[in-house]
Amino acid sequence: MDSILNLLFEEWNNEIAVANGQKFGCGFPYCNDYIQTNYIKLEDVNLYNNIYFPISLNNMFFCIFEENFFSKEILKLIFDKKIKVLLLREHEGGGDHTLFFNKLYEFILKYNLSPQSFYLHFANKNLHSYYINSIGDVGMKVNISDWLLEHTSLVIHRAIESNKINDLGYKFELPIYNENLDRKYNFLCLNRVPKAHRVAFLSKLYKEEIIYNVDWSLLFSPYEFSILFGEEKNSEGKNIFSIEHFSKYFLRNELEKHQSQLKYFFYTKKKSEFEPISKNLFNFFGDTKSTHFKKSYENSYCSLITETSFENNEEHLTEKSFKPFANLHLGVFLSSYKHLERLNNYGFITFSDFWDEGYDSIIDPKERMDEVVKIIKEINNKNLLDIYKKSKSILEHNQSHLLNFWKRESCNKYFKKISNEL
């Protein structure tokens, strides 16, 4: 008999379930991508066993602690152990997980609920240590998810299988190994959100005159469209950069020397050269559809991946790191500490045979960024075509491994497991 996951939704609109916590910023849970689901209304709770109240915390991490997030009806069902709470989060980093566990336990104690009624399925490899170090093992069901990694592989698999023209007017195609292509650039560096570490990195490449051999992008979505964008907000609520954002990556005298390059990237909103023309710049450039555009990868050898997290030492691996593997590219990764080690543990092969990847073991973010720039400078002076030829077996292994990564089905196994709990 097939496993069925019973999911309770409190609100419905024309017989369609509404995401729990939608008015607090929650999206719809992704469970039905991996297992057969049965959506239940409040009035039908007594007809089923093993029911979960699913909440996606992908966008609003702390929203469940807002007043009236849980209605009295839902709290009573949790108290009576008629339902369990399933908290889902695809993003690996972002947000204070220690604080989250403390607040969640305070919430449980406040309403005299059972910790065993709370199931967490987060894509954060440090989740168990956050849980144990913050509140100890109090009985919560904590599970680490590889959702984002498997989902990236699954999306690519489905796009190839469907063979349909997408919103940008072309079919998703993976490059085939070809060492005879005339490639215009050595490097490809795709960025949308101009985080401080990305701007600092590009400015260092500019200062070293490497930027001329890079097909790069740096884009602002409409709500970020401001000359100086960063990770703080001014009195009007607009995002801004301040000098403090860059002190992690430059000494003071270096910051003064890089001032013109930093300003250049502040004022230049640029897509990569070979991305397809879109009617809507902000909706498409930099997203999954355009950043897998075959022509972009066939006009460069090596991707410079600027991961979402850099300066902290929390493991944070996203779909960005999979893009060079999907597209038969070499890769250098501006990422958090021990990022390459984790990729290797997942079965991907990085490029220590061709250049020093010791930057992966550097804890200090400034030193790590400087070492990455140094390595890129060395690679830029090498024969990239020769390296590309020698790396054929690695590139094809990585692409094949990624295309089959979704078959690991860890999410499917997890949802099956909890759906069959007594």
C-alpha positions in Angstrom: 0.0 0.0 0.0 1.3 3.4 -1.0 2.2 5.9 1.8 -0.1 8.9 2.2 0.8 11.9 4.2 -2.2 13.5 5.9 -1.9 17.3 6.0 -4.3 19.6 7.8 -5.1 23.0 6.3 -7.0 25.4 8.5 -8.2 27.7 5.7 -9.7 26.9 2.3 -10.7 29.0 -0.7 -13.2 27.5 -3.1 -12.3 24.0 -2.0 -8.6 24.8 -2.4 -6.3 24.5 0.6 -4.6 27.8 1.6 -1.1 27.6 3.0 -1.0 27.6 6.8 0.3 30.9 8.0 -0.1 32.5 4.6 -1.0 35.9 6.0 2.2 35.8 8.1 4.3 35.2 4.9 4.3 31.4 4.7 4.2 29.7 1.3 2.7 26.3 0.4 4.6 23.2 1.7 6.4 21.2 -0.9 5.5 17.7 0.4 3.3 16.7 -2.6 6.4 16.8 -4.8 7.7 13.7 -3.1 4.8 11.7 -1.7 1.0 11.3 -2.1 -0.7 13.8 0.1 -4.2 13.9 1.6 -5.4 17.5 2.4 -7.8 17.6 5.5 -10.2 20.2 6.8 -10.7 21.0 10.5 -14.1 19.3 10.5 -12.6 16.1 9.2 -9.8 15.7 11.8 -11.5 12.9 13.7 -11.7 10.8 10.5 -8.0 10.3 10.3 -4.9 9.3 12.3 -1.4 10.6 12.1 -2.2 14.1 10.9 0.4 16.9 10.3 -0.1 20.7 10.3 2.5 21.7 7.7 4.2 25.2 7.9 6.7 26.4 5.4 9.2 28.8 7.1 11.2 29.5 4.1 10.5 33.2 3.9 9.5 34.2 7.4 11.6 32.2 9.8 10.2 33.5 13.1 6.6 34.1 12.0 5.2 31.2 14.0 5.9 33.2 17.2 3.7 36.1 16.0 0.5 36.6 18.0 -2.4 34.5 16.7 -0.3 32.5 14.3 -1.8 29.4 15.8 -5.5 29.6 16.3 -7.2 28.3 19.5 -8.5 25.3 17.5 -5.1 24.3 16.2 -3.5 24.8 19.7 -6.2 22.5 21.2 -5.6 19.8 18.6 -1.9 19.9 19.3 -2.5 19.8 23.0 -4.8 16.8 22.6 -2.1 15.2 20.4 -4.6 14.8 17.5 -2.2 16.6 15.2 1.5 17.2 14.9 3.3 20.3 13.6 5.5 19.8 10.6 7.9 22.8 10.2 9.7 22.9 6.8 12.6 25.1 5.7 14.4 24.6 2.4 17.0 27.4 3.0 20.1 26.3 4.8 21.2 29.5 6.4 19.6 32.7 7.3 18.2 33.4 10.7 19.4 32.6 14.2 18.7 28.9 14.7 19.7 28.9 18.3 17.2 31.7 19.1 14.6 29.8 17.0 14.9 26.7 19.2 14.8 28.7 22.4 11.7 30.6 21.3 10.0 27.3 20.1 10.7 25.6 23.4 9.3 28.7 25.3 6.2 28.5 23.1 5.8 24.8 23.8 6.1 25.3 27.5 3.7 28.3 27.5 0.9 26.2 26.0 1.8 23.0 27.8 2.4 21.2 24.5 4.4 18.0 23.9 7.8 18.6 22.2 7.3 15.3 20.5 4.5 16.9 18.5 6.9 19.1 16.7 8.7 17.8 13.6 11.4 20.0 12.0 12.7 19.2 8.5 15.3 22.0 7.7 18.1 22.2 5.2 20.7 23.2 7.6 23.6 20.8 8.3 24.1 22.3 11.8 20.5 21.8 12.8 21.2 19.0 15.4 24.0 20.9 17.0 21.9 24.1 17.3 19.1 22.0 18.8 21.2 20.2 21.4 23.4 23.1 22.3 20.5 25.5 22.8 17.8 23.5 24.6 19.2 19.9 24.8 17.2 16.9 23.5 13.7 17.7 24.8 12.0 15.3 22.4 11.5 17.3 19.3 11.8 15.4 16.0 14.6 17.1 14.2 15.7 16.0 10.7 18.2 17.5 8.3 16.9 17.9 4.7 18.8 17.9 1.4 15.6 19.3 -0.3 17.3 22.2 -2.1 20.0 20.1 -3.6 17.7 17.3 -4.7 15.1 19.7 -5.9 17.7 21.5 -8.2 18.5 18.2 -9.8 14.8 17.3 -10.1 14.0 20.7 -11.7 16.7 20.1 -14.3 15.5 16.6 -14.9 12.0 17.7 -15.5 13.0 20.6 -17.8 15.0 18.2 -20.0 12.2 15.6 -19.9 9.5 18.1 -20.8 11.5 19.5 -23.7 9.2 22.6 -23.7 9.9 26.2 -24.5 10.1 28.1 -21.2 9.1 31.7 -20.4 12.2 33.1 -22.0 11.4 31.5 -25.4 13.9 28.7 -25.5 14.2 25.1 -24.5 16.3 24.1 -21.5 19.4 22.4 -22.9 22.5 21.0 -21.2 25.9 21.6 -22.9 27.7 18.6 -24.4 31.4 18.4 -23.8 33.2 20.2 -26.7 36.8 21.3 -26.5 36.7 22.9 -29.9 34.3 25.7 -29.1 35.8 29.2 -29.4 35.0 30.6 -26.0 35.1 34.4 -25.5 35.7 34.5 -21.8 37.7 32.6 -19.3 35.2 33.0 -16.5 31.4 33.3 -15.9 30.2 35.0 -12.7 26.4 35.2 -12.4 25.0 37.4 -9.6 21.6 38.9 -9.0 21.3 40.2 -5.4 24.4 42.5 -4.9 25.4 41.3 -1.5 28.5 43.0 0.0 30.8 40.0 -0.5 29.8 39.8 -4.2 30.5 43.5 -4.8 33.8 43.3 -2.9 34.8 40.2 -4.9 34.0 41.8 -8.2 35.9 45.0 -7.3 39.0 42.9 -6.4 38.7 41.2 -9.8 38.4 44.6 -11.4 41.5 45.9 -9.5 43.5 42.9 -10.8 42.2 43.5 -14.3 40.7 40.1 -14.4 37.2 41.4 -14.8 37.8 41.9 -18.6 38.0 38.1 -18.9 34.8 37.5 -16.9 31.2 37.4 -18.3 29.5 38.8 -15.2 26.1 40.0 -14.0 25.0 42.0 -11.0 21.3 42.8 -10.8 18.7 44.5 -8.6 15.2 43.3 -8.5 12.5 46.1 -8.4 12.2 46.3 -4.6 16.0 46.5 -4.3 16.4 49.1 -7.0 18.5 51.7 -5.3 21.9 53.2 -6.2 23.5 51.9 -3.0 22.1 48.6 -2.0 23.3 46.5 1.0 22.1 44.7 4.0 20.8 47.5 6.1 17.9 49.9 5.6 17.8 53.7 5.8 15.1 55.8 7.5 12.9 55.3 4.4 13.2 51.6 4.5 15.5 51.3 1.5 18.5 48.9 1.4 21.8 50.7 1.6 25.5 49.8 1.7 27.7 51.3 4.3 31.4 51.3 4.8 31.1 48.6 7.5 29.8 46.1 5.0 33.2 46.1 3.3 35.5 46.2 6.4 35.4 42.4 6.5 37.0 42.2 3.1 39.4 45.2 3.0 42.0 46.9 5.2 41.3 50.6 5.4 44.0 51.6 2.9 42.8 48.8 0.5 39.2 50.1 0.8 40.3 53.6 -0.3 42.2 52.1 -3.3 39.2 50.1 -4.3 36.7 53.0 -3.9 36.3 53.6 -7.7 35.8 49.9 -8.4 33.2 49.6 -5.7 31.3 52.7 -7.1 31.4 51.1 -10.5 29.5 48.1 -9.4 27.1 50.2 -7.4 26.1 52.1 -10.5 26.3 49.3 -13.1 23.3 47.0 -13.4 24.5 44.4 -15.8 23.4 41.1 -17.1 25.9 38.6 -18.5 26.5 39.0 -22.2 24.9 35.9 -23.6 21.7 35.7 -21.5 18.6 35.8 -23.7 16.7 39.0 -24.2 13.7 39.2 -21.9 10.8 41.6 -21.8 11.1 41.7 -18.1 14.7 42.2 -16.9 14.1 41.7 -13.2 11.9 38.6 -13.4 14.3 36.6 -15.4 17.9 37.6 -15.5 19.8 35.9 -12.8 17.1 33.2 -12.1 17.3 29.5 -12.7 16.0 29.7 -16.3 18.5 32.2 -17.6 21.5 31.1 -15.5 21.3 27.7 -17.1 21.3 29.3 -20.6 23.5 27.0 -22.7 25.1 29.8 -24.7 26.5 31.5 -21.5 28.4 28.4 -20.5 29.6 27.6 -24.0 31.3 31.0 -24.1 33.4 30.5 -20.9 35.4 27.8 -19.2 35.1 28.3 -15.5 32.3 29.5 -13.2 33.1 31.8 -10.3 30.3 30.9 -7.9 29.4 33.6 -5.3 27.4 31.6 -2.8 24.6 33.1 -0.7 26.7 32.8 2.5 30.3 33.7 2.7 31.6 35.4 5.8 30.1 33.1 8.4 31.3 29.6 8.8 27.9 28.0 8.7 27.6 25.3 6.1 25.5 26.7 3.3 25.2 24.9 0.0 22.6 26.1 -2.5 21.7 25.5 -6.2 24.3 28.0 -7.2 27.1 25.5 -6.6 25.4 23.0 -8.8 25.3 25.2 -11.9 28.9 24.6 -13.1 28.3 20.9 -12.7 25.1 20.9 -14.7 26.8 22.9 -17.5 30.2 21.2 -17.8 32.2 24.0 -16.2 35.2 24.3 -14.1 34.5 26.0 -10.8 36.0 28.3 -8.2 33.8 29.0 -5.2 33.5 32.1 -3.1 31.7 30.4 -0.3 31.8 29.6 3.4 34.5 27.6 5.2 34.8 23.9 4.1 32.3 24.3 1.3 34.4 22.3 -1.2 34.8 19.5 1.4 31.1 19.2 1.6 30.7 19.1 -2.2 33.2 16.3 -2.3 31.3 14.4 0.4 28.3 14.6 -1.8 30.2 12.8 -4.6 31.2 15.8 -6.7 34.8 16.2 -7.8 36.3 19.7 -7.6 39.5 20.9 -9.2 42.4 20.5 -6.9 44.3 18.6 -9.7 44.6 21.9 -11.5 44.9 24.6 -8.9 45.2 25.0 -5.1 41.9 24.7 -3.3 43.4 25.4 0.1 41.2 28.5 0.3 38.4 26.1 1.5 40.2 25.7 4.8 40.7 29.4 5.5 38.4 30.6 8.3 38.9 34.3 8.1 36.6 35.7 5.3 39.0 38.5 4.2 41.9 36.0 3.9 39.7 33.5 2.1 38.5 36.0 -0.4 42.0 37.3 -1.1 43.2 33.7 -1.6 40.3 33.0 -4.0 41.2 36.1 -6.0 44.9 35.1 -6.0 43.9 31.6 -7.4 41.7 33.2 -10.1 44.6 35.4 -11.1 46.8 32.4 -11.5 44.2 30.5 -13.4 43.7 33.5 -15.7 47.3 33.3 -16.7 47.1 29.6 -17.5 45.9 27.9 -20.7 42.2 27.4 -19.8 41.6 25.3 -22.9 44.3 22.9 -21.9 42.9 22.6 -18.4 39.4 22.1 -19.8 40.7 19.2 -22.0 42.4 17.5 -19.1 39.3 17.8 -16.9 36.9 16.1 -19.3 36.3 13.1 -17.1 35.7 15.2 -14.0 33.2 17.5 -15.8 31.2 14.6 -17.3 31.2 12.9 -13.9 29.9 16.0 -12.2 27.1 16.5 -14.7 26.0 12.9 -14.6 26.1 12.8 -10.8 24.0 16.0 -10.6 21.4 14.8 -13.1 20.9 11.7 -11.0 21.1 13.4 -7.6 17.3 13.7 -7.3 17.1 9.9 -7.2 18.5 9.9 -3.7 15.0 10.8 -2.7 15.9 11.6 0.9 12.8 13.8 1.1 10.6 11.1 -0.2 12.0 8.6 2.4 11.5 11.1 5.2 7.9 11.9 4.3 7.1 8.2 3.9 8.6 7.5 7.3 6.6 10.1 9.2 3.4 9.2 7.2 3.6 5.6 8.6 4.3 6.6 12.2 1.8 5.1 14.7 
